Amino acid sequence: DIIQFPVSGYRSPYLSISKKNYINNLDILKQAGYTYDSSISNYKLKKLLLENNFMSQSSLPIEVIPLCSFNSKPISFNLAGGSTWRILPSFLTYFLLRSNLTTNNSSLYLHPYEFGPTINPFRIIRKSKIIRASYLYLRWNINRPSIEKILRKLASSNNVNVTPLKQDLSKLPNISK
């Protein structure tokens, strides 16, 4: 209701959608009216497609726009944003995002709380939960300036195209490359 537009895409909170039943979950999302999902990293999606004998993403119930991921055996991890961008040094995150070790044509995610002033969880959590509030303070605030720094560098790169996702997915490049 707030944005005054229909919601056509889905990204599960905390990337919590089950990877074990991911393809079945896409059917549920389709029944709910979603046209795309972005709740899985590219390396996990490729692994699931192989395990389930899918030849390509086009045979899935809805479009999947995977999250950017780093993949260099034996290490693979989500590099799409959030905590990863704050934990890794910004120069390393920027280097990995531009390297051939990350996925092309994938999505990034950034939370509204990752911009603007420092968030103080102590004002919303009772004093009896001081450990939880301390954890959230660190999680939400550690290295926050690096996110804007990385975005600005990416936006000024000549080989990186940062584009907001539109409702018409047919105009996007082939994601599965």
C-alpha positions in Angstrom: 0.0 0.0 0.0 2.8 2.4 0.8 4.5 2.3 -2.7 1.2 2.3 -4.6 2.4 -0.4 -7.0 1.9 -4.2 -7.1 4.8 -6.2 -5.7 6.0 -8.7 -8.3 9.2 -9.9 -6.8 10.2 -11.8 -3.6 13.3 -11.9 -1.5 13.0 -13.9 1.7 14.0 -12.3 5.0 17.5 -13.4 6.0 17.6 -15.5 2.8 15.6 -18.0 4.9 13.7 -19.7 2.1 14.6 -23.4 2.2 17.3 -24.4 -0.3 16.2 -28.0 0.2 12.7 -27.3 -1.2 13.6 -24.2 -3.2 12.1 -25.3 -6.5 8.9 -26.3 -4.8 8.8 -23.0 -3.0 9.0 -21.2 -6.4 5.6 -22.9 -7.2 4.2 -21.4 -4.0 5.5 -18.0 -4.9 4.0 -18.3 -8.4 0.6 -19.1 -6.9 0.9 -16.1 -4.6 1.3 -13.9 -7.8 5.1 -13.3 -7.8 6.9 -13.2 -11.1 10.5 -13.5 -9.8 12.5 -14.5 -6.8 15.9 -13.3 -5.6 16.4 -15.4 -2.4 19.3 -17.6 -3.5 22.9 -17.0 -4.5 24.0 -17.9 -7.9 26.4 -20.7 -6.8 23.6 -22.3 -4.8 21.1 -22.0 -7.7 23.5 -23.7 -10.1 24.1 -26.5 -7.6 20.3 -27.0 -7.2 19.7 -27.0 -10.9 22.3 -29.8 -11.3 20.9 -31.8 -8.4 17.4 -31.6 -9.8 18.2 -32.3 -13.4 17.1 -28.9 -14.7 18.8 -27.9 -17.9 18.4 -24.2 -17.4 16.7 -21.5 -15.3 14.0 -21.0 -17.9 12.4 -24.3 -16.9 11.7 -23.0 -13.3 8.1 -21.9 -12.4 9.1 -18.2 -12.1 12.1 -16.1 -13.0 15.0 -16.3 -10.6 17.4 -13.4 -10.3 20.2 -14.8 -8.2 22.2 -12.9 -5.7 25.8 -12.0 -6.6 28.2 -14.6 -5.1 31.9 -15.3 -4.9 32.9 -18.7 -6.1 36.5 -20.0 -6.1 36.9 -23.5 -4.8 36.9 -24.4 -2.0 35.2 -21.1 -0.9 31.8 -19.8 -2.0 29.8 -17.1 -0.3 27.1 -14.5 -0.8 28.6 -11.2 -2.0 25.3 -9.4 -2.7 25.4 -6.9 0.1 24.4 -6.6 3.7 26.7 -7.8 6.4 29.3 -9.2 3.9 30.0 -5.7 2.6 30.5 -4.4 6.1 32.7 -7.2 7.3 35.1 -7.4 4.4 37.4 -4.4 3.8 35.8 -2.2 1.1 38.8 -2.5 -1.3 38.5 -6.3 -1.2 34.7 -6.2 -1.7 35.1 -3.9 -4.6 37.8 -6.0 -6.1 35.8 -9.2 -5.8 32.6 -7.6 -7.3 34.6 -6.5 -10.3 36.5 -9.8 -10.7 35.7 -12.9 -12.8 35.3 -14.8 -9.5 31.9 -13.3 -9.0 28.7 -13.8 -10.9 27.6 -11.5 -13.7 24.0 -10.3 -14.2 23.1 -11.0 -10.6 21.3 -8.9 -8.0 22.6 -7.0 -5.0 20.6 -6.2 -1.9 20.9 -3.3 0.5 18.8 -2.6 3.5 17.4 0.9 4.4 19.1 0.7 7.8 22.5 0.5 6.1 22.3 4.2 5.1 22.0 7.3 7.2 22.7 7.8 10.9 23.9 5.1 13.3 21.1 2.9 14.6 20.7 2.6 18.3 18.9 -0.7 19.1 19.2 0.1 22.9 16.2 2.5 22.5 14.0 -0.3 21.2 15.2 -3.2 23.3 14.6 -3.5 27.0 17.7 -3.2 29.2 17.3 -6.8 30.3 18.3 -7.8 26.8 21.6 -5.9 26.7 23.5 -8.7 25.0 21.0 -8.8 22.1 21.0 -5.1 21.8 24.9 -5.1 21.7 24.9 -7.7 19.0 22.4 -5.7 16.9 24.3 -2.5 17.4 27.4 -4.2 16.0 25.5 -6.0 13.2 23.7 -2.9 12.0 26.5 -0.4 12.4 29.9 -2.0 11.9 31.7 -0.4 9.0 28.6 1.2 7.6 30.4 3.9 5.6 32.0 1.2 3.4 28.6 0.4 1.8 28.2 3.8 0.3 31.9 3.9 -0.7 31.6 0.6 -2.6 28.4 1.7 -4.3 30.0 5.0 -5.4 33.0 3.1 -6.8 30.8 0.6 -8.6 28.6 3.3 -10.1 31.7 5.1 -11.5 33.2 1.9 -13.1 32.9 1.7 -16.8 32.3 -2.1 -16.8 29.7 -2.3 -14.1 26.0 -1.4 -14.8 24.0 -0.8 -11.7 20.3 -0.7 -12.7 17.2 -0.8 -10.5 15.0 -3.8 -11.2 11.9 -2.9 -13.2 8.7 -4.9 -13.4 9.4 -5.9 -17.0 11.9 -8.8 -16.6 12.0 -9.4 -20.4 14.3 -6.5 -20.8 16.9 -7.9 -18.5 20.0 -9.7 -19.9 20.0 -13.4 -19.6 20.7 -14.1 -16.0 21.9 -17.7 -16.3 25.1 -16.8 -18.1 
